[in-house]
């Protein structure tokens, strides 16, 4: 069964394992072994623990499988096919399992969780996030007969095997296991190992005394690894229920000095929605500072509400209030000093994890907001010109890198376009990106042509390079800038477009004619900011309908495959020649795809592609399509 790697994973796994075991042990299946309800609960608990750990570290979904085995011993091949798909076993397989285990009076239950992706590190070592250590190791030692991790080509499978006595053994006493010699006999079921005390008064207090420190270490590790405050709340609820409470509700503060009910958890998941409605009627005060404060028992709309004891624990970190943790124990309470102190420790770790997640969210929001101002929010539509842009920043999590572009009108019959590249990929490069783009717009609106604009921009860049660029006044060295800048003047009478263009240290633009000829249309010149008194010169050409101008950054031309670059031996020109007859958007996509496919290695630089195609005025849609591979537009 496929489950998402999020806070719902554990619940889905529990439901799946319980449904599988209940179906195979139902009275209407006479060939199935009758596993006790206690054994089913143990299997569900271990499945929940495995999936909770895997979901905290997996980058994609998980596969959960459950099956029966007819004998003790080492873990067998399991239910995973070579392609990683989970199998639950056919009816015949389950029947054979039942018949094989009938005389022995016991059966093995195996639960596996598969994390897709590489099963280990490049050096061959295993991941540090082992699912069988700390509290979880103690739990498996108590309940399971064996457990382990199996590395496969499709991912890493964590499995656990329980040997479960059958509540109603079959009458047959002699049998033979299919595929095994007749002389192979089964040993009697092993004596039960000490289980977690539960189902009797004081079981939570005993567990807290014995396993509290292991649990706290495990909880701290899981909570500290989350960067979303609602995920922190979800994990905290699942950690506390059912170990220390029957239900849990976590309130978090909002930006408007209020509180919101982030997550609710209950031992019986059918009651979560009802419990949430009841808790929302009585939110805690933001002035709550007393830990372990008695709280009114919620009036849930369910016949199972037998009353109990509830406590409130403020989530305080750094002297600031961040929310409230509510827990409840139904029936006779078991809130001993040990249990209360353990919940207090969990509340403190939850509060600190919430603070960390909020700091990350705040920084990510600021970064996204600043990055949005570095690129134009909209692009001008040019009559007679079809335009397409592809932009892929290199840095993970960023929407802007060292490459930048723009397209804006200058009066009624003239448009300006640019494609630039600042050296580097860091935040300093991004700040220069925004500075250069806005400065070009300002100079253009002051009436400067292509040549004078580049001369003034070069002077500004060279002057800026002489100033300290670090907060402590240390000189970092100049930020070099390559820029392709041009002006377009469409002629509605002839359908032609006059283009004036200049390249300052940038890969030269390529012109594709209607007969498939590709030529370079701008002379190479020095980077901006290197020589203060450099004079730049522009070139002029005319684009007729059907002709295309391709502009790219060095993320395309310098794409590597070993020692070879994409533009070696005019590689980019040869690719463009195959695009004859294609529109601007199709050309941009072909260049992008070819760049990615040039090597199996990920791209190591920002990628920007600008395509300008001269078309009849009736074909120009009046809009610009910007293609972002990450779903932004």
Buried (B, 14 or more C-beta within 10 A) or exposed (E): BEBEBBBEBBBBBBBBBBEBBEEBBEEEBEBBBBBBEBBBBBBBBBBBBBBBBBBBBBEEBBBBBBBBBBBBEEBEEBBBEEEBEBEBBEEEBBBBBBBBBBBBBBBBBBBBBBBBEEBEEEEEEEBEBBBBBBBBBBBBEBBBBBBEBBBBEBBBBBBBBBBBBBBEBBEEEEBEBEEEEEEEEBEEBEEEEEEBBBEEEEEBBBBBBBBBBBBBEBBBBBBEBBBBBBBBBBBBBBBBBBBBBBBBBBBBBEEEEEBBBBBBBBEEEEBBEBBBBBBBEEBBEBEBEEBBBEBEBBEBEEEEBEEBBBBBBBBBBEEEBBBBBBBBBBEEBBBBEBBBBBBBBBBBBBBBBBBBBBEBEEEEEEBEEBBEEBBBEEBBBBBBBBBBBBBBBBBEEBBBBBBBBBBBEBEEEBBBBBBBBBBBBEBBBBBBBBBBBEBBBEBBEEEBBBBBBBBBBBBBBBEBBEEEBEEEEEEEEBBBBBBBBBBBBBEEEEBBBBBBBBBBBBBBBBBBBEEEEBEBBBEEBBBBBBEBEBEBEBBEBEBEBBBBBBBBBBBBBBBBEEEEBBBEEEBBBEBBBBBBEBBBBBBBBBBBEBBBEBBEEEBEBBBBBBBBBBBEEEEBEEEBBBBEEEEEE
